[in-house]
Amino acid sequence: METIHSDVLVAGAGLAGFTAAVRAGEQGAKVLLIDKSNGELGDGNVLMASGSLRAGGKSPRTNPRELYDFVMSEGVGYPDLVRAWSETCNRAVDWLISSGVKVDESAPGRVWLDQSGEVSLAPVYKKDVGTRALTKLKDRFIKLGGHYLNGVEAEKLLVENDCVCGVSGTKSGETIELRSRATILSTGGFSANKEMVKRYIGPHADECKLRGSKQDTGDGLRMALQVGAKAVNLQYFYGHLISRKALVDDRFWPYPRLDSFVDEGILVDRDGKRFVDEGRGDVAVANELARSENVTGAVLIFDQASWDAAKDDAFSNLVKTPAPNPWLMDNEGEIFFGATIVDLARTLAVNNANLVKIIEGYNRAVESGTCHSLPVARTGKPKLLRAPFYGLRVVPASPSPWAES
């Protein structure tokens, strides 16, 4: 059995892992960074990211107090963790820049990893945004004397005298022990582990679409729980709604985000009834749908004005990705049209009377400013829905948990 010793062991070579490894190396530690993939830069979500650096939905340059108050307003954050995070976001961006990672701040309030490079239509946003960032961090890591070892599958944490002292795992089928004075788990979430998704997010959440890395099988969380670590808020994840077509054919991944349709439309179930406050935003809606009894049964309804506006979607233009219109239509997304709401209901095979009642009641509430009194209150800035209408069958995608441990 091979044994390797280090001051700091980092398990998981994504953006978090390389960041932790470089930072430890800067402090003079002897660092070993491992990843279970055979990739020279791991196989994490950052390799398929658009490169937007966000802090709780806001810019990481936002005042720390504003970030703190914003996150704590949700009622699920832990004050000490949120405070430490909010006070570090801005400094973290500066550190990335100082480490050689190119950052684009040309758009007011937005911070991005370098956006130059070839556009990929699907299944990822870009082919090289994350790759460039990790390459810079890896170069710095190696110059600091760090050691990167891929193809290592961590299986359990080593514990002696009630202290974690490394990881036991396998490499090329052989057992390997990686002993260290400090061990950092940066192994991503468990979005690719259907059993964990069902256990922690919802009994039917395995029907969500995996939008991230297939390597995110929850190894770090599993190992930590086995030695008594505390994990909280595992039911929350960062994800979006995408066209349900993705469940039918994995070769086709309708990835353009539907934020604007959620903001301006309504979400109904197969009975034609609203069941969620769309004003809370796309991520919150995806969370609620993932925990529902019918994860794949929702329809996002919006009107012609929203569809036309999506052709010049500001977000898609900003990151140089396909806009929902006409990309969804051109690629056979499950999107339907109705000259009237009755026509749309018939096409979608949802309850006609319910859908008409919902749309009419919704519009009356928008006109009178009484959306808070709807059976399911509507926050945000809703707009009237006018014929003709569109209906898009949607499903939550990328259950990547927000876990604090």
Secondary structure, DSSP 8 states (H G I E B T S, - for coil): -EEEEEEEEEE--SHHHHHHHHHHHHTT--EEEEESS--TT---GGGG---B--BTTB-TTS-HHHHHHHHHTTS---HHHHHHHHTTHHHHHHHHHHTT--EE--STT--EE---S-B--SSSSBSSHHHHHHHHHHHHHHHTT-EEEESEEEEEEEEETTEEEEEEEEETTEEEEEEEEEEEE----STT-HHHHHHHT-TTGGGSB--S-TT-S-HHHHHHHHTT---B-TT-EEEEEEETHHHH-TT----S--HHHHHHSEEE-TTS-B-S-GGG-HHHHHHHHHTSS-TT--EEEEEHHHHHHGGG-HHHHHTT---HHHHHHHTT-SEEEESSHHHHHHHHT--HHHHHHHHHHHHHHHHHT-GGGSSS---S------SSEEEEEEEEEEEEE--B-
